[in-house]
Amino acid sequence: MNKDLFALKGTICYSLTPRTINFMENSYVVCENGICTGTFSALPDEYQNIKVIDMGDQLIIPGFTDLHLHAPQYAYRGTGMDLELLEWLNTITFPQEARYADLSYAKKAYSIFVDDLKHSFTTRACIFATMHRPATELLMDMLEESGLATMVGKVNMDRNGSPQLQEESAAVSARDTRQWLEEISGRYEHTSPILTPRFTPSCTDELMTELGKIQKEYHLPVQSHLSENFGEIAWVKELCPASKFYGDAYDQFGLFGDPNGGKECPTIMAHCVHSTDEEIQMIKDHGVYIAHCPASNTDIGSGIAPIRHYLNKGLHVGLGTDIAAGFSLSIFRAIADTIQVSKLRWRLMDQNQSPITLEEAFYMATMGGGAFFGNVGTFMENYEFDALILDDSILRHPQPLTARERLERLIYLSDDRCITGKYVSGNKIF
């Protein structure tokens, strides 16, 4: 018997389209060599003798992708929530991130973060580290050991940081980035680098030029921030007067997807709360992924991103927890927040843009963000086998519920105590 061929049995839920979830009770999802071969109400003849892990009526869903979070910020989540973005960065974030120059502190803090991420709903994540190369490599080592699939970036920032958190020059930042890439080359199976200019105000033109060269040399994906806050947008306009809009400040250096749909420079931009029509069109044309972070957009007063508009225009949208401007690692919480803030935008700002549905938010958490990693985020054939097994029996209820009702209750009511199993690319995490 092929030990890499098995089936999970239970109540299976997965997206077919952005607006359709398939619910299959008392059914099977089959994994072969880390890849999903399909879902079945009864096992076909060729699978009759494979290993079946029977989870009763527990829900089996695809793993979630967190497209945007900051690992060093996990240590101070839930603080500074009365501040707006730029003040929050200067008074809390930068002083705290400076502590990761101390490798012993980094080890203590990152071990907590990685353990909690491992036991969360997340199976894949795109993660900001800090500008410190040794601590970034330590984080990548820990994430590799966890079994999760992640992209991790050593942060680049050579201006507008703090005396304790700012690289000496563009040349030093580029040199350190190249050294980091060389040291981790071939080191990991599940952990990969992603180029990470913190955001335009933190990176000089000289540094962005060097990062553009590094991106092309190493064929790296890119992650950063875009049009999050009015003060930030005004600052970018002041710092980059030649740029037509915020996104153009990245594109001038080849760090904003590409006109071929993002294939040469896969890019994630977090937030996009206040993107102009011209910027939105470039996001679409260049295949840029939007990491929607509803909690942090609310917590630090940035606003409500027009996600309905983005979906209607066919943009790539996934979800991010944005620790620590967001305070929870739970992608279930991000799904609920996405639905809730979209209702506020519809009611208070634009009644022509309907709220996001459960099906759409679930899609963003699975297939929408997962697509940045390839064929990820569903149980359709030939997708990587990322799965969560969820026991909702702790959510007591006096009457029978449909599978959709059970999933909806889990989204709004559950925490990680309901997770009884987790797989990434067919590998059992716990």
C-alpha positions in Angstrom: 0.0 0.0 0.0 1.2 3.5 -0.9 1.9 5.2 2.5 1.5 8.6 0.8 -2.0 7.7 -0.4 -4.8 8.2 2.1 -8.3 9.6 2.5 -9.9 11.8 5.1 -13.6 11.1 5.8 -16.0 13.6 7.3 -18.1 16.6 6.3 -16.1 18.2 3.5 -16.4 21.9 2.6 -14.4 23.7 -0.1 -14.7 26.5 -2.7 -15.6 25.7 -6.3 -15.8 29.4 -7.4 -15.6 32.7 -5.6 -19.3 32.4 -4.8 -19.8 28.7 -4.4 -18.8 26.3 -1.6 -19.3 22.6 -2.1 -20.6 20.8 1.0 -20.3 17.0 1.1 -21.5 15.1 4.2 -20.2 11.6 5.0 -17.7 11.9 2.2 -14.0 11.4 1.4 -11.2 13.6 0.2 -8.2 11.7 -1.2 -4.5 12.7 -1.0 -1.8 11.1 -3.1 1.8 12.3 -2.8 0.7 15.6 -1.2 -1.8 16.3 -4.0 -5.6 16.2 -3.8 -7.0 13.7 -6.3 -10.7 14.6 -5.6 -13.6 14.3 -3.3 -16.1 11.4 -3.3 -19.3 10.5 -1.7 -18.1 6.9 -2.0 -14.6 5.7 -2.7 -13.9 4.6 -6.3 -12.7 1.1 -6.9 -9.1 2.1 -7.2 -9.2 3.6 -3.7 -11.0 0.8 -1.9 -7.9 -0.5 -0.1 -6.3 2.8 0.9 -5.9 4.1 4.4 -9.0 6.0 5.5 -8.9 8.3 8.5 -12.5 8.5 9.6 -13.2 11.8 11.4 -16.9 11.1 11.9 -19.0 14.2 11.1 -16.2 16.7 11.8 -15.7 19.4 9.2 -12.8 19.0 6.8 -11.8 22.3 5.0 -8.8 23.5 3.0 -6.1 25.2 5.0 -6.0 29.0 5.2 -3.4 31.3 3.7 -2.4 34.4 5.7 -1.1 36.8 3.0 0.3 39.5 5.4 1.6 39.4 8.9 4.7 40.6 10.9 6.3 38.0 13.0 8.3 40.3 15.3 5.1 42.2 16.1 3.4 39.2 17.6 5.1 40.0 20.9 3.1 43.2 21.4 -0.2 42.5 19.7 -3.1 44.1 21.4 -1.3 47.3 22.4 -1.3 50.7 20.9 -4.7 50.3 19.4 -5.5 54.0 20.0 -2.9 55.2 17.5 -2.9 55.8 13.8 -0.4 54.1 11.5 2.6 56.5 11.4 2.4 57.3 15.1 2.0 53.6 15.9 5.1 52.7 13.8 7.3 55.4 15.5 6.2 54.9 19.1 5.7 51.1 19.3 6.7 49.2 16.2 10.2 50.5 15.5 11.5 50.4 19.1 10.1 46.9 19.6 11.5 45.5 16.3 14.9 46.9 17.2 15.1 44.3 19.9 15.5 41.6 17.3 19.2 42.6 17.0 19.5 40.5 20.2 19.4 36.9 18.9 18.5 35.5 22.3 15.4 37.8 22.5 14.5 36.9 18.9 14.7 33.2 19.7 12.4 33.6 22.7 9.8 35.8 20.8 9.8 33.8 17.6 9.4 30.5 19.4 6.1 31.8 20.8 5.0 33.1 17.4 5.8 30.0 15.5 4.2 27.6 18.0 1.0 29.7 18.0 1.0 29.9 14.2 1.5 26.2 13.9 -1.6 25.5 16.1 -3.7 28.2 14.3 -6.0 27.9 11.3 -3.2 29.0 9.0 -1.3 26.5 6.8 0.5 29.0 4.6 1.7 32.5 5.3 3.7 35.5 3.8 5.6 36.9 6.7 7.7 40.1 7.4 10.6 39.5 9.7 12.9 42.5 10.6 16.0 44.0 8.9 18.2 41.8 11.1 19.7 39.0 8.9 20.6 36.5 11.8 17.1 36.8 13.4 15.4 36.4 10.0 17.3 33.2 9.4 16.4 32.0 12.8 12.8 32.6 12.1 13.0 30.7 8.8 14.7 27.7 10.6 11.8 27.6 13.1 9.1 27.9 10.5 10.7 25.1 8.5 10.7 22.9 11.6 7.0 23.6 12.1 6.0 22.0 8.8 4.0 25.1 7.6 4.6 26.5 4.1 5.8 30.1 4.4 7.5 32.9 2.6 9.6 35.1 4.8 11.2 38.4 4.1 14.2 40.2 5.6 12.9 43.8 5.8 14.7 46.5 3.9 14.6 50.1 5.3 17.3 52.7 4.9 15.4 55.9 5.8 12.7 57.2 8.2 13.2 54.4 10.7 14.8 55.2 14.1 18.4 55.3 15.4 18.0 51.7 16.5 16.1 50.4 13.4 17.4 51.7 10.2 20.0 50.2 7.8 23.2 52.2 7.3 22.7 52.8 3.6 21.2 51.4 0.5 24.4 49.6 -0.3 24.6 48.0 3.1 20.9 46.9 2.9 21.4 45.4 -0.5 24.6 43.6 0.5 23.0 42.2 3.6 20.0 41.0 1.5 22.3 39.2 -0.9 24.2 37.6 1.9 20.9 36.4 3.4 19.7 34.9 0.1 23.0 33.1 -0.4 23.1 31.7 3.2 19.6 30.3 2.9 19.9 28.9 -0.6 18.9 25.3 -0.8 18.4 25.2 3.0 14.6 24.7 3.2 11.8 22.6 1.7 8.8 24.5 2.9 10.2 28.0 3.6 11.2 30.4 0.9 12.4 34.1 0.7 10.3 37.0 -0.4 11.7 40.4 -1.1 10.4 42.9 1.5 10.9 46.6 1.2 9.0 47.8 4.3 7.1 50.5 2.4 8.1 53.4 0.2 8.7 55.9 3.0 11.3 53.5 4.5 13.3 52.9 1.3 15.3 55.4 -0.7 15.3 55.4 -4.5 18.9 54.0 -4.3 17.7 51.1 -2.2 14.7 50.4 -4.4 17.0 50.4 -7.5 19.1 47.7 -5.8 16.1 45.7 -4.7 14.8 45.8 -8.3 18.2 44.3 -9.4 18.0 41.6 -6.7 14.5 40.7 -7.7 15.5 40.1 -11.3 18.6 38.2 -10.3 17.0 35.8 -7.9 13.5 35.8 -9.4 11.9 36.6 -6.1 8.3 37.5 -5.2 7.7 40.8 -3.4 5.6 42.0 -0.5 5.0 45.5 0.9 2.3 48.0 1.9 0.2 50.2 -0.3 -2.3 53.1 0.2 -3.1 52.2 3.7 -3.5 55.6 5.4 -4.1 59.2 4.2 -1.0 60.4 6.0 1.1 57.7 4.5 -0.2 58.4 1.0 0.6 62.2 1.4 4.1 61.3 2.6 4.8 59.1 -0.4 3.6 62.0 -2.7 6.1 64.3 -0.9 9.0 61.8 -1.0 8.4 60.6 -4.6 7.1 63.6 -6.6 7.9 61.9 -9.9 5.5 59.1 -9.1 1.9 59.3 -10.5 0.5 57.5 -7.5 1.7 55.3 -4.6 1.9 52.1 -6.6 3.9 53.8 -9.3 6.6 54.4 -6.7 7.2 50.6 -6.6 6.6 50.1 -10.3 9.4 52.5 -11.3 11.8 50.0 -9.9 10.2 46.8 -11.2 8.7 45.9 -7.8 5.0 46.0 -8.6 4.1 42.8 -10.5 4.5 43.1 -14.2 2.4 43.9 -17.3 2.4 40.1 -18.1 0.0 39.5 -15.1 2.6 39.3 -12.3 4.4 36.2 -13.5 7.9 37.7 -13.6 7.5 39.5 -10.2 4.6 38.0 -8.1 3.7 40.8 -5.7 1.5 41.2 -2.6 0.5 44.7 -1.5 -1.2 44.9 1.8 -4.2 47.1 2.6 -5.1 49.1 -0.6 -7.7 51.0 1.5 -7.5 54.2 -0.5 -6.2 53.2 -4.0 -7.1 55.5 -6.8 -8.8 54.3 -10.0 -5.4 54.5 -11.8 -3.7 52.5 -9.1 -6.4 49.9 -9.1 -6.0 49.5 -12.9 -2.3 48.9 -12.5 -2.9 46.4 -9.7 -5.2 44.5 -12.2 -2.9 44.8 -15.2 0.2 43.7 -13.3 -1.4 40.8 -11.5 -0.7 42.2 -8.0 -2.3 40.4 -5.1 -4.2 42.5 -2.5 -3.8 41.3 1.1 -7.0 42.5 2.7 -6.5 43.2 6.4 -9.9 44.2 7.9 -8.8 44.1 11.5 -5.7 46.3 11.2 -7.5 48.7 8.8 -10.0 49.2 11.7 -7.6 49.1 14.6 -5.3 51.8 13.5 -8.0 53.9 11.9 -7.1 53.5 8.2 -10.6 52.8 6.9 -12.5 50.2 5.0 -11.1 48.8 1.8 -13.5 48.6 -1.1 -13.3 44.8 -1.5 -16.5 44.4 -3.4 -15.2 46.8 -6.0 -11.9 44.9 -6.2 -13.7 41.5 -6.6 -16.0 42.9 -9.3 -13.0 44.1 -11.2 -11.4 40.7 -11.1 -8.5 41.5 -8.8 -6.6 38.9 -6.8 -7.7 39.3 -3.1 -6.6 37.2 -0.1 -6.8 37.8 3.6 -4.1 38.9 6.1 -4.2 39.1 9.9 -1.5 41.9 9.8 -0.2 41.1 13.3 0.2 43.3 15.3 -2.0 46.1 13.9 -4.4 43.2 13.8 -4.5 41.4 17.1 -5.6 37.9 16.2 -3.9 35.1 14.2 -7.3 33.6 13.4 -8.2 33.6 9.8 -11.7 32.7 10.9 -11.7 36.0 12.6 -10.4 37.7 9.5 -13.3 36.1 7.5 -15.9 37.4 9.9 -14.2 40.9 10.0 -14.2 41.0 6.2 -17.9 40.4 6.1 -18.7 42.8 8.9 -16.7 45.8 7.7 -18.1 45.3 4.1 -21.5 45.7 5.6 -20.5 49.0 7.2 -19.0 50.2 3.9 -22.2 49.3 2.1 -24.4 51.0 4.7 -22.4 54.1 5.4 -20.3 54.8 2.3 -21.6 53.1 -0.9 -24.9 51.4 -1.1 -24.2 50.4 -4.7 -21.5 48.0 -3.5 -23.1 45.0 -1.8 -21.5 43.4 1.3 -19.2 40.4 1.0 -20.8 37.0 1.5 -19.6 34.1 3.6 -18.8 32.2 0.4 -16.7 35.1 -1.0 -14.8 35.6 2.3 -14.1 31.9 2.6 -12.8 31.9 -0.9 -10.4 34.7 -0.2 -9.1 32.8 2.8 -8.5 29.7 0.8 -8.3 29.9 -3.0 -7.9 33.7 -3.2 -4.8 33.9 -1.1 -3.7 30.4 -1.7 -3.2 31.1 -5.4 -0.1 33.1 -4.6 1.5 29.8 -3.6 0.2 28.0 -6.8 -2.6 25.4 -6.9 -3.5 25.9 -3.2 -6.7 26.4 -1.3 -9.3 23.9 -2.4 -10.0 20.1 -2.6 -10.4 20.1 -6.4 -8.2 17.7 -8.3 -4.4 18.6 -8.6 -4.4 21.1 -5.8 -1.9 20.7 -3.0 -3.4 18.9 0.0 -3.7 21.5 2.8 -6.5 20.6 5.2 -7.9 21.5 8.6 -10.1 19.1 10.6 -12.5 20.9 12.8 -14.6 19.6 15.7 -17.6 21.9 16.2 -19.2 19.7 18.9 -18.0 22.2 21.5 -20.4 24.7 20.0 -23.5 23.2 21.6 -26.8 23.6 19.7 -30.3 22.3 20.4 -31.2 21.3 16.8 -29.7 19.8 13.7 -27.7 22.2 11.5 -26.8 22.1 7.8 -23.1 21.9 6.8 -23.2 25.5 5.8 -24.7 26.6 9.1 -22.0 24.6 10.9 -19.2 26.3 8.9 -20.7 29.8 9.5 -20.9 29.1 13.3 -17.3 28.0 13.3 -16.3 31.2 11.5 -18.0 33.4 14.1 -17.7 31.4 17.3 -14.7 29.1 17.2 -11.1 29.3 18.3 -8.1 27.0 17.7 -9.4 24.5 20.3 -11.7 23.1 17.6 -8.7 22.1 15.4 -8.2 18.3 15.7 -5.9 17.8 12.7 -3.8 19.9 10.2 -2.1 18.9 7.0 0.2 20.9 4.7 1.0 19.4 1.3 -0.2 16.0 2.6 2.1 16.1 5.6 0.4 15.8 9.0 1.3 18.8 11.2 -0.6 17.5 14.2 
